[in-house]
Amino acid sequence: MKGTYKSLLSITLLVSLCFALQTAHAGNKDRSGQAAAQHLLISPWGASNGWGNVGVAATKGIESSFTNIAGMAFTRKTEIGYTHTLYCYGSGTNINALGIVQSLGQDRGNVGISAMIMTVGDIVKTSVDNPEGGLGTFSPMLMNLGVSYAKSFSEAIHAGINFKIISETTSDISAMGFAIDAGIQYVTGKQDQFQIGIALKNIGLPMSYKGDGLDFRGYAEGSNLLQTFANRSQSYEMPALLSLGLSYDFLFGNKSKVAADGAATTKEKINRENSNHRITLAGSFISNAYSKDQFILGMEYCLMNIFQIRGGYTIEDFKSNSTSVFSGPSCGTSIFIPLGKKVKSRIAIDYAYRFTHQWKGCHSIGARIIL
């Protein structure tokens, strides 16, 4: 009965995914650029960027706080991650991401906190009377803080939710917002090698900008007195999106396990953690409410859970040129350093590079402590 239930759920999710792909219409191009908090669409994590964030079904741990929050349910005990990104290298834009996931115990789920801070460097102030500057500079900062919870409801079904506070500030204008992410990952197969992921992101209330920077000086009609007038900002919706993904693990060989008496050698059931070689193929579809849709393909190779190399390609529109800063290809690698022979704790060093149409690409380098 349990196997039948898993099979029915797998078929239902797969049919839903195929139906969504068939009915996609390349996003809403007429609304491009009309949403607030566009930085919510930028991944701040190193390993995920290496294959273009295709891991809607496969990404686990702290990095799933961007791709699919359900993947946070796979954290065994504790995971701490940090990534620094040189976004569009040469533009002066930097992104810092920091997060932690902590298990609450068996069958209690995991909680996490993550933060992304994006700075775009110093911008020269100008005005109508001073178009060349000379008024100083200002430094915008974009930030979002997330508090999340994820839980494994069975060996096959994993779900999570993420609550985000968004802040965008300059020297005299600021905006605050709130959004929610939710996601599900379903795992099936004899070796848990087939995975399906669905994530709904950036669902929240509109944002509007406030501050002295919106005020202006002028004369009221019929008056010679110079006055300050307040100007209200238009409100903007969040950049909502729906992500659907599939992944499949090809597993080869598994590490031997010596019996307690040392007289015999047995083999554990092969899985992602103990396989000598793993090749993961992944694909995802992202339906954006305020921009073109995206198709992403990716592949990752893992050697004995110590070395990983990955690559991806993002297709934004089959019929016209991409309007995204990314040109399509991405690549990356991870190296895992064990913290002991008999424990699963380790340190991961991640690097990713994403090609861009302008500037000199995006470099991401980070580290994770997995306990």
N, C-alpha and C positions, 0 to 999 in steps of 0.2 A: 504493500500500500504506500509506503514511504517513497519507494522508487518510482511508482506511478505518479505520485504527487510532484516529485522533482521533474519528471519528464514533461508533465503537462505545463508546469510553470515555465520550464525552459522553452517549450514550443511557443507559449503565449508571448513571452518576452521577445523571442526571435521574430515572430510574425509582426509584432508591434513595431519593432525596429525597422524591418523591411518596408512596412507600410509607410512609416515616416520618411524613409529615404526616397520612396517613389513619389510622394506627394510634396516634396520640397520644391520651392520656387526661387531659390537663390536669394533668400532674405528679403528685407524690405529696403530697397535702394533709395526710395523716395524719402525715407526717414534717417538716412545716414548722417551722422554728426549731430543729431538732435537730442541725444541722451546725455545725461550728466555722468560724472564719475567714470570716464572712459578708461581710467587706469585699472578698473576692476577686470578688464579684459586682458591684462598683461600678466603672464605667469612670472612670479618672482623666484622660482625654485630651479636649481641647477639640473638635477637628473631629469625632471619632467621636460625641460626645454630641449634636452638632447634629442628627443624624438617628437618634438613639436606638440607636446601635450596630448598625444594620441591615447594615453593610458586611461581613458574614462572607465574601462573595465579592469585594468591591470595595476594601476598605481596604488601603492599601499603606504601607510605611515603618515608622517607630517606633511609630505608633499601633496597628499590627497586633499588638503585643505583648499587647494585651488582647483584641481582637476575633477575630483568627485569625493565629497566628504565621507562617503560610505567606506572608502579604503582605510580610514583611520581606525576602523574596528579591528584590523589585523595586527595592530601594535601589541606585542607580547607583554611588555612591562612599561618601559619608558623610552621615549625617543625625543631627542633635542636636535634641532636643525637650524643652520644659518647659511644664507647665500647672499653674495654681493654680485650685482649685475651692472656692467657698463652698457647701458641701453643706448643703442645707436652710437657706437663708439666715435668720439670726436664732437658730439653735441653737448657734452658736459652733463648729461642726464645719468643719474645713478639711482639704483634700487637696492634697498636692504630689506631682507626678510628674515624673521626670527620666529620660531615656534617650538612648542613642547606638547607632547602627548603623554598622558599618564593613565595607566590601567587602574580601574577601581576594584579589580578583583574578578574572580571567575563569575561569569554570567551577569556582571554589573555594568559592563560596557567601559568605554574609554572617554575621557574628557581631554580637550585640547585648547590651547590659546595660541594664536598666531597674529603677527603684525607685519604689515608691508609699508615701507616709507619710501616715497619717490621724490627726489629733488631734481630740479632742472637747471641748476646753476644760477648765476647772477644775470638778470635782464636789465638793460638800461631803461630808465624812465624817460618818457617823452611826453610832450603835450603839443597842443596846437601852436602855441607861441614858441616852443622849443623842440622842434621835430628832430634835431640832431642830438638831443640828450642834454647832459650837463646838470641833470637834476638828481643824480645818484642812481642807485640800482635797487632792485627788489628780488627776492628769492622765493618763488612759489614752492609749496610743499603739499604733496598729496599723500594721504595715509588712510589705511583701513585696519581696524582691529577686530579680530574674530574670536568668538567663544563657541566651541563646538562640542557635540556629543555624538558618539557612534557606538553601535552595539551589534553583535552577531546573534541573530535570533535562532540560527541553526548552523550546521556546517555549510549550508548552501546559501543562506540569505543573510546579507549584511546591509545595514542602513545607517544613515547619519544626517545630522542637521547642523547648520552653522549660522550663527547670528553675527552680523557685521555692523560696526559703526564706521561711517565714512566721513572723512574730514578733508576739505580742500581750503588752503589758506594762502593769501599773499600778505603784503604789508598792511593793506587797508580794506580787504574784502575776504570773506570767508563763507563757507557753506558746510552744513552738517546733514548727514543722511543716515538711513537705516535700511538694511537689506537682509534677506534670508536665502541660504542655499540648502538644498535637500538632495539626497542621492541614494541610490540602491545599487549594490553589486550582487550578482548571482553567480555562483560557482558550481560547476557540475562536471561529470566525466569520472572515469575510474581512477584517474590520478589528479582530479580537480584541475584539469588542464584547460577546460573551456570556461570562459568568463564573459558575462554580459553586464554592462553598466549603463545606468540612466541617471542623469543629474540635471536638476533645474536650479538655475543660479540667478542671483541679483534681482530677486523679487522684493520690491520695497516701495516706500513712499517717495514722491517727487522731492527733489532738492531745489533750493533757491538760494541765491547769493545775497549777502547783506554786508553793510559796512560803509565807512565814510568815502570809500573810493567810488561809490555810485552817486554821491552828491555832486551837485554842480552849482556854480555862482551865476547869478543873472538878475534881471530886472523884471518885476511883475508888471503886467499891463497897466499903464496909467500911473506908474510909480517911478521915481528917480532914485529910489533907495536900493543899493546893491544887497541882494539877499542870497541865502543858501537854500537850495531846494533839494528835497530828498527824492531819489529815483528808485523805483521798485524793480527788482529783477524778475524776469520770467522764470517760472518753475520748469524743471526738466525731469523727465522720467529716468528710472534706472535702466542700464543696458541689459535687460533680461535676455536669457538664452536657455536653450534646451540642448543637452549633449547626450548622444547615444553612441555606445561603443561596444565592440567585440574584441576578444583576444583569445589566442590559442597557444599553449605551451607545448613545444616538442621537447621531451625529456629523454636524456640518454645517460645510462649508467647511474649508479648510486654508490655512495660511500659505504664501505663495509663496517659492520658493527661486531666487535669481539664480545663473545659471551663472558659472563662473570668469572667462570673457571679458567678462561683463556684457552680451553681445549677445542673450541669450535668457533667458527665464524659464520654469522648470519647476515642477512641483508634486510635493511628497513624497506618499507614500502616507499617507492620512489615518489618524490614530490619536488616542489620548487626549491626547497631548502637543502635537500641532500643530493640532488642530481649533480653529476659531474659536468654535464653540459646541458644548457637550456637555450632554446631558440624560441622567442616569443614574436608572433606576428599579430599586429593590432591594426584596427581601423576604427575611425569614429566620424560622426557627422555632427556638426554644430549648427543649430538653427538660431541665428541672431535676430532679435526683434528690431534692431536699429542699424543693421549693416548686412552685407552679403553673407550667405551661409558659407560654411567651410567643410571640405572633406579632407581628412588627414589619414595617411598611411604611415606605419612605422614598424621597425624591427629591432629587437634587442637580443644580443648574445651574452650569455653568462657562463663563465668558467669556474666551476667548483665554488660558486657563491663568493668568489674573491675578486674577480675582475669582470666588468661589464662594459660592453660597447654598444651604442645604439644610434639609430638614424631615423629621420622622418621626412616627410614631404607634405606640405599643405597646399591644397588647391582651393582657391577662393571662388573662382567662376570659370566654368568650362568655355564660355563664349566670349569673354572679354578679359582685359588685363586686370590684375589684382589692384585693389585700392588700399590694401594693407601695406604697412611698412615692410613686412616680411616678404621675401621673394620666393619662398617655398621650401628649400632644403634646410635641414638642421642636423646636427650631429653632437655626440657627447660620449663621455666615458665616466666610469666610477671604479674606484679601488677600495676594497674593504680590508681593514686591518683588524684581525681577531684580537680580543683582549685576554684570551686564555684558551687552552686546549679543550677543556671540559665544559666551557660555557659558550652560549650563543652570542654574547655581547661583542660588539665590534664598533669600529669607527669607519665611516665612509667619507671619502673625498670625491666630490663631484665636479665635473667641468662640462659646459655646453657652449656651443656656438650656433647662432642663428643668422643666416644670410639675410641681408636687407637690400632694398632697392637704392636707398640713399645711405650716406655715411659709410661706416666700415663694419657693419654687423653688430651683433650683441654677444658679449662675453659674460658667462655666468660661472662663478666658482664658489663652492660651498662645502660645508662639512656637516655630517650627522653623527650623533652618538646614539647607538642602538643598544639598549640594555635588555 
